[in-house]
Amino acid sequence: MPPSALSKLQSAVTQVKQVNVLKSTQVEDSPAIKVCVRVRPFIKEEVEGQRSGGECKLCIDMPSETQVRILNFDDPDDDSRAFEFDRCYWSHSKDHPFFATQETLQTELGEIMLEHAMNGFNNCIFAYGQTGSGKSYSVLGGKDEERGLLPRVVEGLFDHFAKLPQGATYKTLVAFMEIYNEQIRDLLAPADSEIKKLEVKQHPVLGTIIPGLTEAAVASCEEVLNLVDYGTQMRHVSATAMNATSSRSHCIFTFKTSLTEPDQPSKVSQTHLVDLAGSERAGRTKATGDRLKEGAAINQSLSTLARVISELAKSAKTKKKPNPPFRESKLTYILKESLCGNSKTVMMAAISPNFTDYDETLSTLKFSQSVKQVQTKAVQNAVNMSSVEAQLRAELNALKSQLQAIQARLMRGAPKLRDVQWTDLDLVRLWSFGGESFWIQSQRWLPPGVQMVGAYQRAVAF
Ligand SMILES: Nc1ncnc2c1ncn2[C@@H]1O[C@H](COP(=O)(O)OP(=O)(O)OP(=O)(O)O)[C@@H](O)[C@H]1O
């Protein structure tokens, strides 16, 4: 088939697919990414001296709920290490006036994310910090009262659904993946299934997509939590000198909701909860072999994240169009929308309380400062189904006429096509793009002896 005709047909088919996508409405003012900091307690390994060379001394101070300082022991009045954030959580000791539990995080962050999701806004929360600083604890947590944001948000989601008025309908899809050594792994794939090579793609309308990633339709909190347990067991975790159960991958849990209440536009949203792998220095983790290779991949993607943030922060100041290197790592490519697009995003910076981690804490807090300057463009994804249906019908009719016009033009040029050398693949394309009636008509001008069925079999076998 002549390439120009083929590309027109392809673009017509693509357009038909695209009109099925629901467009966003109502743009919000560009909100900055919200940045929170959380300081964890001393852990057993620190107290017992197995981590950080056996020294244990508190070097963090939280003068208010929005300020954090790293103490300079040589000069207690030095204020140059003081930082201001949207919220600071003290989880180091219970006797502190700003002591924050897992429940506090749910009330202040989780509930707001749920409210956004119910109102059709995309959300993202990502936990950042050095290895062993408390990222997984904040996102996934432990049992009962130690449950982290993820299980609490999922519980809250189904609580919201249970309170919906009569006649309201909802759908939820969940996905769970990790990025390990720069490869995306589907954490919900059956354990014995063939490992699929997953790639991130940019769709002109859908934005970031990962074809082939499992998206499980779920109907209850219990179902989701079972999937999370399953996925967590599939994740790469190892012991390092800095953390007995160190996550060796970035892990992204996503839920998509679609909510329709009677006589109201439908609201669709996507929420990411991200537990990043720890930023680390090979020397301190005493990594060798596979651990060292993992560490290099983690550092490479985190340094790309830092460059993306620095570029976005710079452009927020200069108002120049940014050119961040999103494609240089899977992590930044997947989180592109959350970092500068349609999303309300929160960063949770996890820090260690110990003075032996001073350098890493300082670098986490400096990085967090730059994230604070980055703005996203959150948009309410509210859709009026009846007007969308009318719009889809009109667009479909327009595309049908375009297709007929292309077919007619091709028919007029048919005699010339007798001289074309048809490959099996051309014939299969002709079949799939032109449709059956077009194929039957085109038999008249194809060279004698061309057999569609044979061509199809050969192309597939090939
Ligand atoms: N707020 C907290 N309260 C009690 N324990 C905590 C808290 N935060 C972290 N911990 C404990 O500190 C240890 C390290 O935390 P965690 O595994 O969450 O670190 P991480 O930053 O995810 O590390 P990595 O990057 O290596 O995976 C764990 O034993 C965890 O239970």
The ligand as an SDF file (V2000), in Angstrom:
LIG
                    3D

 31 33  0  0  0  0  0  0  0  0999 V2000
    8.6060    6.5760   62.5340 N   0  0  0  0  0  0  0  0  0  0  0  0
    9.1700    5.4200   62.8840 C   0  0  0  0  0  0  0  0  0  0  0  0
    8.8180    4.8160   64.0400 N   0  0  0  0  0  0  0  0  0  0  0  0
    9.3800    3.6360   64.4080 C   0  0  0  0  0  0  0  0  0  0  0  0
   10.2930    2.9780   63.6700 N   0  0  0  0  0  0  0  0  0  0  0  0
   10.6770    3.5110   62.5030 C   0  0  0  0  0  0  0  0  0  0  0  0
   10.1380    4.7520   62.0480 C   0  0  0  0  0  0  0  0  0  0  0  0
   10.7000    5.0400   60.8670 N   0  0  0  0  0  0  0  0  0  0  0  0
   11.5300    4.0420   60.5880 C   0  0  0  0  0  0  0  0  0  0  0  0
   11.5320    3.1240   61.5750 N   0  0  0  0  0  0  0  0  0  0  0  0
   12.3560    1.8910   61.6090 C   0  0  0  0  0  0  0  0  0  0  0  0
   13.6190    2.2110   61.0410 O   0  0  0  0  0  0  0  0  0  0  0  0
   14.1120    1.1380   60.2480 C   0  0  0  0  0  0  0  0  0  0  0  0
   14.4390    1.6360   58.8430 C   0  0  0  0  0  0  0  0  0  0  0  0
   13.2460    2.1090   58.2580 O   0  0  0  0  0  0  0  0  0  0  0  0
   12.8170    1.7630   56.7520 P   0  0  0  0  0  0  0  0  0  0  0  0
   13.0780    0.3400   56.4220 O   0  0  0  0  0  0  0  0  0  0  0  0
   11.4540    2.2970   56.5850 O   0  0  0  0  0  0  0  0  0  0  0  0
   13.8880    2.6470   55.9880 O   0  0  0  0  0  0  0  0  0  0  0  0
   13.9730    2.9660   54.4400 P   0  0  0  0  0  0  0  0  0  0  0  0
   14.2600    4.4100   54.3460 O   0  0  0  0  0  0  0  0  0  0  0  0
   12.7950    2.4570   53.7320 O   0  0  0  0  0  0  0  0  0  0  0  0
   15.2820    2.1580   54.0480 O   0  0  0  0  0  0  0  0  0  0  0  0
   15.7220    1.5560   52.6220 P   0  0  0  0  0  0  0  0  0  0  0  0
   15.9180    2.6880   51.6940 O   0  0  0  0  0  0  0  0  0  0  0  0
   17.0350    0.8750   52.9410 O   0  0  0  0  0  0  0  0  0  0  0  0
   14.6650    0.6090   52.2270 O   0  0  0  0  0  0  0  0  0  0  0  0
   13.0530    0.0690   60.2700 C   0  0  0  0  0  0  0  0  0  0  0  0
   13.4060   -0.8600   61.2790 O   0  0  0  0  0  0  0  0  0  0  0  0
   11.7920    0.8070   60.6990 C   0  0  0  0  0  0  0  0  0  0  0  0
   10.8840   -0.0210   61.3790 O   0  0  0  0  0  0  0  0  0  0  0  0
  1  2  1  0
  2  3  1  0
  2  7  2  0
  3  4  2  0
  4  5  1  0
  5  6  2  0
  6  7  1  0
  6 10  1  0
  7  8  1  0
  8  9  2  0
  9 10  1  0
 10 11  1  0
 11 12  1  0
 11 30  1  0
 12 13  1  0
 13 14  1  0
 13 28  1  0
 14 15  1  0
 15 16  1  0
 16 17  2  0
 16 18  1  0
 16 19  1  0
 19 20  1  0
 20 21  2  0
 20 22  1  0
 20 23  1  0
 23 24  1  0
 24 25  2  0
 24 26  1  0
 24 27  1  0
 28 29  1  0
 28 30  1  0
 30 31  1  0
M  END
$$$$
